[in-house]
C-alpha cells in the first residue's frame, strides 16, 4: 500500500527560481566567509538566496549554526550541547553590514534554550555594534520564543530595534506536528508583550502554508495577530528540505496567496507579503518605506 504521507506533489512552475548572477552572489559569500558569519539564507536553504544575495542583502544567523530544537520542517542542524557565546560575533556582523552597505538588516538566531536569557544579550550586542558602525541602518530582529522569558524580551526591546519579528509558523491545529516544542499562545503573547513594552516598535510575524492547513485556519491566524495589533505578516509556501523533513501536502496557488494578501490588508495589517516564495525576511527592506508611511513617535 502506498504511504500518501510521504508523497510530495510535483513542484509547479511558479516555484521555479531563476539562477542568480554568480558574480554578486560570490561577493556576498566572500564577505560572509571572510568574517566567519552564518546566514539563515544558506543554513535554511532559502529559495530566494540568489535574488537576495544578488541585491546585496542577507539575513544574519547568530549564535548558530546549530539549534537546540529539532523542528521537523527546518533544515538547520540540531545540537543541544551547551555552548558559550562568541563575543566577537556582534562586531563581525556589524562589519559585514558596513561592507555590504545595507540600509536594512535582519538579525535572527537559532533557538538557544541552553542559555538563561535565550540569547537576548547577544541580540543586544549585535544591535549596539551595528548602530555604532552603521547608524543609518534600520534593524529588524527575528527572535525565537525565548521560552516565555519576558525579561529577556524586554532586554532586546531596550536596544530599540525598529522591527521585532517572531514567526507563528503554522496554524494551531498543526503545532504538535510542525512545531512540537513551540506553543501558539506563547508566540502570540510574545508579540502582544512587544507592543506593550515598546509601542513604537513595528511587530511582524509569518506562517508557512502547504502543510495541510485550511483557508479558514490561515485567516484565523491573521485575525489572531491583528487582535494583538501585529503590523506585518508574511505568508509563504513550505518547501521540504529533504526526505527526512515533513512532506508538502499541497502547493498553494498564487491566486490563493493574493487572496490572503487582500484579506490581510482588509483587516488592518500595515503590510502583507504573501507569495509562494515569501520567507519571513523576504523583501524586508521595504519596511523602511512602511516606516515613512506610518511613522511612530
N, C-alpha and C positions, 0 to 999 in steps of 0.2 A: 504493500500500500504506500502511495506517495505521501510524504510528510509535507503538507502545504505550508507549515510554519517556516520551512527553510527555503521555499521557492521565492525568489525575488522577481518581480515583474521586469520586463525589458525596459531599459532606460530610454526615455523619449528624447527626441531631437532637441527640445528646449533646454535640456540639461547638459548638452554637449558644449564644452568650453573651448574657445579658440586658444591655440598655442601662444604663450606670451612672447614678448620681444626679449630674447635671451640676454642682450647686452645690458638692459636696465635691470632685469631680474638679477643678473650676475653681480651687478654693482651693489645692490642692496644686500645680497647674500655675503658679499665680500666684507661689507661693513659689520654685519652681524657676526661673522666668523672672527673677524679681527678683534671685536670687543667681547667675544665669547658670550653672546646673548642668545636666548631662545625666543622663538615666536610661536604663537598658537597657530599661525598660518601654516607653519611646517609641521609642528608636533601633532596637530589635529587633522592634517591632510585636507585643509580647506580648499574647495574647488575654485576659489577666487584668488588664489595666491599669485597667479600670473598677472591678473588685472591690477591687484593692489601693489605688488612689487614693481610693476611697470610704472605705476603712478607715484612710486617712491614712498608708499605708506606701509606700515606694518603694525601688528598688534603684539606688544611685547609680553612674554610669558615669564613671570618672575617666580622665584622660589621653586623652580622645576628642574628638569623636565618631568619628573615623576610625581604622581598624585597619590594621596593616601586613601582615595576611594576608587572603586572599580566599577563605574557605571557601564552597563553593557552596550551603550551606544557610542562610547567615547574612545578615540584612538590614542589617547595619551597613556603612557606607561603607568603601571601601578606599583607603588612601593610604600609600605607602612613603616620602614625603618626610620627611626628618629634621626633627623639631620639638622645641623646648625644652619644659620643664615649666612650668606655671603655678604660681608659688609661693603665689598667693592661693587656689588651689583647696581645699586642706585646710581653711582657716579658713571658707570659704564653705560647704563641705559640713557642717562641724560646726555652723554657724549654722542650716542647714536642719534638721538633726537636732533641734536645740533648738526651733525654731519648730513643727516637726511633732509634737513631744513623743513621739519614738519610743522604745519600750522596747528594740527590737532593730533594728539597721540592717545592711543588706547593702551592702558596697562591692565593686564589681567594676571591671574595666577592659578596654579593648581590648588586643590584643597590641601591644606596643611593642618589636619586635625591633630597632629602631634605637637603643635605649638599652642601655648596657653591662650594667645590672642589671635590664633588662626592666621598669623602673618600680617596683622594690621600695621605693626611697626615698620615692616618692610615697604608696604604701600606708602606710608607717610614719608619714609626716607626717599623713595623714588619720586614722589610728588615734589618734595622740597628741593632735591638736586636738580630736577628738570626746570623748576621755576628759576633757580639761580642762573642756569646756563641759557635757557630759552624762555625768558619771562613772557613773551607774547604767545607762546604755545598754549592752547586750551587743552585741558587734561580730562580724560574720561577713564574711570576705573571700573572694571568688570570684576566684581568680587564674588567669592563663594559665600555660603550662608553663615560662616563663622560659628557654626553650631549654636546659633542663637545668642551669641555673646554681644549684647548691645553696647557694652562699654567699649569693646573693640571697634564696633561700628562708629561710635561717637569719636573715637580716636582718628579714624580715617577721615571723617567729615570735618574735623577741626583743621585739617590740612587744605580744605576748600577745593576739592576737585570740582570742575564745572558740571560734570555729569557722573552720577553713580548708577551703574548698570548691574542688575542681578537677574539672571535668567530663571524664569519659572520652568522652562524646558519643555513641559508637556502638560496634558490635561490631568486633573486629579485622579481620574479612574486608572490611569496608566502609570502612576507614580511607583507603585510597588515593583512593577516590571521594568520600567525605564530608569528610574532614579531611586533605587531601594534605600539608600542612606539619606535621602532628602525628604523634606516634608513640605507639601504645598502651602499649608497655612503658615509655616515658618518663613517661607520665601516671601509671601505676601506681607507678613508682619515686618520683615526687614525693610521692604520698600516703604511701608507706612511709617516706620520709625525714622527713616531717612527724611521723609517730608516733615516730620515733627521736629527733628533735631536740626535740620538745615533747610528751611523753606526755600532758599534761593537756589539750591542745587536741583538740577534737572534730573528726574528719575526715569529709568529705562528698564525694559525687560524684553525677553524674547522666548519664543517657543519653536520647536521643531514640529513638522507635520508629516504625515505619511506612515505613522506608526499604528494606525487603527482608530484614531480619534474621529469624532463626527463633527460636522459643521456646527451643530448646536453647542458642542463642548468647547470648540475653539472660541465661539462668540461668548460663551460664559466666562472663559479665562479673560478675554478682553474686557468684559463688563466688571469682573472682579478687580482687575488692575485699575480701571477708571474709578471705581469706588474709593480707592486709596489715592486717587489723584496722580497716577503714574502718567508721565508726559509722553513717552516714546515707546513704541512696541515694534519688534522685528519678528517676522514670520518667514520661515524658510523650510525647504524640503529636506528631510532627513535622508542622508546617503550612507549606506552601510560601508564602513571602512574595510571590513574583511569578513570572511565566512564565520569568524568567531564572534562577531557582533550581532546585535539584533537585526533581523531582516526587515527590509522595507515592505510594508503592507500594500502601499499604494503610491503612485506618483501623481501628485496633485497638479491639476492643470493651471496654466497661467490665468485663465479666466476666474478660477476659484480664488487664487491669490488676489486678484484685482477686486473681487467681491469683498474679501476680508479687509482690504485696504479701505474701500469705500465705507464699510461698516464701522471700522475703527475711527475714521475721520468723522463720521456722523455722530459718534458718542463722545467726541471731545479730545481724542489724542492730538497732541501738537504735531506729531509726526508718526506716520505708519509706513514702514518699509516692508513690503510683502511681495516677494517674488520667489520663484523656485530656488534661485541661487543665493538668496539673502542669508547672511550669517549675522550674529549679534553685533559685530563691528564693521559690517559691510556698509560702505558709504558713510562711515561715522563722522567724517569731516564735515558733512552737510549740517551738523549740529551748530556750527558757527553761524550759518545763515538763520537757523531757527532761533538762536540766542539774540540775534539782532531784531528779529521779527517779534519775539516775545521776551523782552528784557526783564530781568529780575533784579530788583534793587536790594 
